[in-house]
Structures are given as C-alpha cells and as structure tokens.
Amino acid sequence: MVSTQILQRSVLFVPGSEQKRIEKAATIPADVLVFDLEDAVSIPEKTAARQCVIDALKTSDFVNRQCFVRINGVITDWFNDDAQAVAELGTAGIMLPKCDSVDDIIQLKNASNGVNLPIFGIVETALSVLSAADIAKQMQSNDSLCFGHVDFASDMQLNDNDASKGAVYHARCQVALAARAFGITAIDNISLEVKNELSMRDDAVLGQHLGYSGKLCIHPRQVDIVNAVYTPTDEQVKKATQILKHWDEAQKNGEGVFTYENKMVDLPVILAQESILARSKVITENSK
C-alpha cells in the first residue's frame, strides 16, 4: 500500500529560468514544486537556470516545502551537472524526464554521487510505458512514477493527445498499475486546459479513478482544483468513520463481514476507509 503520509496531490512545474515565477511559487499552495530545467529552459539559458534554481532553494522561502528539480535527460549534455548540483544541495528531489529504463535510474543514482534523494521518474515514451513495471520495481518507497502524455502521444505519432482515450489512455492506466504494483506513488499527467475549470476537474477525477494519488500542474490556477479532487470530502470522511465503527462492532462479535447501506463490507473495504481517514488527517495537519 502506498503511504499517505506525504501529500503529493498537486505537483506544480515552475520555469527554472524565470526569477519572478520562482519567487511567486513560494506562495502557491501546491503540495510539490518542481523547478524545471528541461522543457521550460532554452539551450543558452541551461547553466544559468540551474544556478538560479539552486540559489533559490537555498533560501528560507522553500525550507518547509516539498521541492524537486526536473533535470535534463540522461542523453543530454547537462544531465551530469544537473544531477550533481541537486545532489550537493541535498534538500530537493530529482525529477527525471524520458525515464525509459531501469538503466536511466541507475545512471541518475551514479550521477548523484550516491546521495539518496527522492525521484520522480516521468514515463513519456512508448519504450518507457513498456518498461514502467521494471522501473517502478527499481524505485524506493519515497519515489514516484509520473505520466507525461504529451510526449508519449508524440512518440506514438498520434494526431490526438487526449489522455482519456486511445493509446494515451491505455498508457495512462499502465503507469498507475505499475506504480501501485510496487508500492510507489503514481502522479497523473498534466491537463493542457488552463481556463476551463470543469474540464480540469473532470481530467483530475478521471486520474483519481485510475489509481493516481496526485496530478502534474502547469498553471497555478490548476492547483486548488487538483487539491480539492484529491482531498476526501466531508461526506467520505463521515461514511468512513461510520463504516469503521460498525467494523469494530462486527469484530467484537466475531464477524469478518457485515452489510452497510445494503452493500457487503469486508477487509479490503475497511482498508480503503482507513486510507481515506489517514489522508484526511494528514491534509488537516498540513493546513494548520
């Protein structure tokens, strides 16, 4: 079972070359901030952006925040320097793009000089989807597997990158399954919609139904919507509390199964209710 003790509902990308947006990120209520050195940074700005992000992460603005740095991929000229810089900092995790194989994870660990940092591996090619289970098996319990649907659709030469249908939807399911199978967190793909709140919410709800624990965000206005989707409702908390109360009574009577609202309740259902309450508790504690 994936731990609910670390919240990763909303994972917001922050361009690593834009100082104002880096500073603003400190005020945005995303569970995780990912400072991007890859797609968001042009080639001439790569080195300067790396230093800008490292300097920002040394300030008090991000002391109590979950921060990651999306470094450049293993086949790029900046990979080793990016990985070493984040490892030397020691307070942020590493997001690895184009995580195509177990060998990519091994290369990252070698480039990090043995420093054990949390890893977000992005599955975003046909090869990486086929390797997702092997990659997840290689990862540790505090790592996460993310799905990058836009690059995946491009790699598959698809005309439509809609993550709710076709090969993209199939891959989206596979990434969540791989992560859950090996006890690590699954983080859903971005939503390209940044103005239609209903569309953003529907996409987040679909990801939740597929088994994801959080979602990648590309705009601050997406954060509150994603946080709300991945937060248990008052009704869910009330129902879980009631079911667990009945469970305690059933256990006292030597019963392993009972009926609640005309539905059978057994141990798997109980575990799900306990997960809801544990998640709600962590969210409440983090909001104080």
C-alpha positions in Angstrom: 0.0 0.0 0.0 1.3 3.5 -0.9 1.9 5.7 2.1 -0.5 8.6 2.6 1.9 10.4 5.0 3.4 12.6 2.3 1.0 14.6 0.3 1.6 14.9 -3.4 -1.8 15.9 -4.7 -0.7 18.8 -6.8 2.7 18.9 -8.4 3.4 22.3 -10.0 6.0 23.0 -12.6 7.9 26.2 -12.2 10.2 27.5 -15.0 13.8 27.5 -13.8 14.8 30.5 -15.8 12.2 32.9 -14.6 13.1 34.5 -11.3 9.8 36.2 -10.7 7.9 32.9 -11.2 10.3 31.1 -8.9 9.7 33.8 -6.2 5.9 33.6 -6.7 6.0 29.8 -6.4 6.8 30.1 -2.7 3.2 31.5 -2.1 1.3 28.9 -4.2 -0.3 26.1 -2.2 0.9 23.2 -4.3 2.0 20.1 -2.4 5.1 19.8 -4.5 7.0 22.4 -6.5 9.1 21.2 -9.5 11.6 23.7 -10.8 12.1 22.9 -14.4 15.5 22.9 -16.1 14.3 20.9 -19.1 11.5 21.9 -21.4 10.9 25.3 -19.8 14.5 26.5 -20.4 16.1 27.3 -23.7 19.6 25.8 -24.5 21.5 29.1 -24.0 20.0 29.5 -20.5 20.5 26.0 -19.2 23.6 26.7 -17.0 22.3 30.0 -15.7 18.9 28.5 -14.9 20.5 25.7 -12.9 22.3 28.1 -10.7 19.2 30.3 -10.3 17.2 27.3 -9.0 19.9 26.1 -6.7 20.3 29.6 -5.2 16.5 29.9 -4.7 16.3 26.5 -3.0 19.0 27.6 -0.5 16.7 30.5 0.7 14.3 30.3 3.6 11.3 30.6 1.2 11.3 26.9 0.4 12.5 25.4 3.7 9.3 23.7 4.6 8.2 22.9 1.0 8.5 19.7 -1.0 10.7 20.7 -3.8 12.0 18.8 -6.8 14.2 19.8 -9.8 13.4 18.5 -13.2 16.8 18.0 -14.6 17.7 17.4 -18.3 17.6 13.8 -19.5 20.4 11.2 -19.4 21.3 11.7 -23.1 21.8 15.4 -22.8 25.0 17.5 -22.1 23.5 18.9 -18.9 22.5 15.7 -17.2 25.5 15.1 -15.0 26.0 18.7 -13.9 22.2 19.0 -13.1 22.2 15.8 -11.1 25.3 16.6 -9.2 24.1 20.2 -8.4 20.8 18.9 -6.9 22.6 16.1 -5.0 25.1 18.6 -3.5 22.2 20.8 -2.4 20.6 17.8 -0.7 17.2 19.3 0.1 15.3 18.7 -3.1 14.3 15.6 -5.0 15.1 15.0 -8.7 12.5 14.6 -11.5 14.0 12.6 -14.3 12.4 13.2 -17.8 12.3 10.5 -20.5 12.8 7.8 -17.9 12.9 4.9 -20.4 14.5 2.1 -18.5 16.0 0.9 -15.3 19.4 1.9 -16.6 18.3 5.5 -16.6 17.5 5.2 -12.8 20.9 3.7 -12.3 22.6 6.4 -14.3 20.8 9.0 -12.2 21.9 7.4 -8.9 25.5 7.2 -10.2 25.5 10.9 -11.3 24.1 11.9 -7.9 27.2 10.5 -6.2 25.3 8.1 -4.1 23.1 10.8 -2.4 19.8 9.2 -1.7 17.2 11.7 -3.0 13.5 11.1 -3.8 13.0 10.5 -7.5 10.1 11.4 -9.8 10.5 9.3 -12.9 8.4 10.5 -15.9 7.1 7.8 -18.2 6.6 9.6 -21.6 7.6 7.3 -24.4 6.4 4.0 -25.8 9.6 2.3 -24.5 9.1 3.7 -21.0 5.5 2.5 -20.9 6.7 -1.0 -21.8 9.4 -0.6 -19.1 7.1 1.0 -16.4 6.9 -2.1 -14.2 10.6 -2.7 -14.2 11.3 1.0 -13.5 8.8 1.0 -10.6 10.3 -2.2 -9.2 13.7 -0.5 -9.1 12.4 2.6 -7.2 12.2 3.1 -3.5 9.1 3.8 -1.4 9.5 7.6 -1.4 9.9 7.7 -5.2 7.0 8.4 -7.7 6.2 7.4 -11.2 4.7 10.2 -13.4 2.9 10.0 -16.7 3.8 12.5 -19.5 1.1 12.1 -22.0 2.0 14.9 -24.5 5.5 13.4 -25.2 4.0 9.9 -25.3 1.4 10.9 -27.9 4.2 12.5 -30.0 6.4 9.4 -29.7 3.4 7.3 -30.8 2.9 9.7 -33.8 -0.7 10.3 -32.7 -2.7 13.2 -34.0 -4.7 13.5 -30.8 -3.1 13.6 -27.3 -6.4 13.3 -25.4 -5.5 11.4 -22.3 -9.0 10.0 -21.9 -9.0 7.8 -25.0 -7.0 5.5 -27.2 -3.4 4.6 -26.7 -2.7 7.5 -24.4 -5.5 6.4 -22.1 -4.1 2.8 -22.2 -0.7 4.1 -21.3 -2.1 6.3 -18.5 -3.6 3.2 -17.0 -0.4 1.2 -17.3 1.7 3.7 -15.4 -0.8 3.8 -12.5 -0.8 0.0 -12.4 3.0 -0.3 -12.4 3.4 2.2 -9.6 0.7 0.6 -7.4 2.1 -2.9 -8.1 5.4 -1.9 -6.5 4.1 0.3 -3.7 5.2 3.8 -5.0 3.1 6.9 -5.7 1.6 7.4 -9.1 1.3 11.1 -10.4 -1.1 11.8 -13.2 -0.4 13.7 -16.4 -0.8 17.4 -16.9 -4.0 19.0 -18.2 -3.4 21.3 -21.1 -6.6 23.1 -20.2 -5.8 26.2 -18.0 -9.1 28.2 -18.2 -11.9 25.6 -18.3 -12.2 24.6 -14.7 -14.8 21.9 -15.3 -12.5 20.3 -17.9 -9.6 20.4 -15.5 -11.6 18.9 -12.7 -13.0 16.1 -14.9 -9.5 15.2 -16.0 -8.3 15.1 -12.4 -11.2 13.0 -11.3 -10.5 10.5 -14.1 -6.9 10.2 -13.0 -8.0 9.6 -9.4 -10.4 6.8 -10.6 -7.4 5.2 -12.4 -5.4 5.0 -9.1 -3.3 8.1 -9.2 -2.5 10.0 -5.9 -1.9 13.4 -7.5 -1.5 15.3 -10.7 1.1 17.4 -12.5 0.1 21.0 -12.9 1.3 23.6 -15.4 -0.5 26.7 -14.1 -1.2 27.9 -10.5 -5.0 28.1 -11.1 -4.9 24.3 -11.6 -3.6 23.7 -8.1 -6.7 24.4 -6.0 -8.8 22.2 -8.3 -6.4 19.3 -8.1 -6.0 19.6 -4.4 -9.8 19.6 -4.0 -10.2 16.4 -6.1 -7.6 14.6 -4.1 -8.9 15.6 -0.8 -11.6 13.4 0.9 -14.9 15.1 1.1 -16.7 15.6 4.5 -19.2 13.0 3.3 -16.5 10.5 2.5 -14.9 11.1 5.9 -18.2 10.7 7.7 -19.0 7.5 5.8 -15.6 6.0 6.5 -15.9 6.8 10.2 -19.3 5.1 10.4 -18.1 2.0 8.5 -15.1 1.6 10.8 -17.4 2.0 13.8 -19.6 -0.9 12.5 -16.4 -2.8 11.8 -15.3 -2.6 15.4 -18.7 -3.9 16.5 -18.5 -6.7 14.0 -15.1 -7.7 15.2 -16.3 -7.8 18.8 -19.0 -10.2 17.7 -16.5 -12.4 15.8 -17.8 -11.3 12.4 -15.4 -10.7 9.4 -18.1 -9.4 7.1 -21.2 -7.2 7.5 -23.6 -5.1 5.5 -23.6 -1.3 5.3 -26.2 0.5 3.2 -27.1 -2.8 1.5 -23.5 -3.5 0.5 -21.1 -6.1 1.8 -18.2 -4.8 3.8 -15.1 -6.9 4.3 -11.4 -6.3 5.0 -10.5 -4.7 1.6 -13.3 -2.2 2.1 -12.1 -1.4 5.6 -8.5 -0.8 4.4 -9.9 1.7 1.8 -11.8 3.5 4.5 -8.8 3.7 6.8 -6.8 5.1 3.9 -9.4 7.9 3.4 -9.3 8.8 7.1 -5.5 8.8 7.2 -5.3 11.0 4.1 -7.8 13.4 5.6 -5.8 13.6 8.8 -2.6 14.4 7.1 -4.3 17.1 5.0 -5.8 18.7 8.1 -2.5 18.6 9.9 -0.7 20.2 7.0 -3.3 23.0 6.7 -2.7 24.2 10.3 
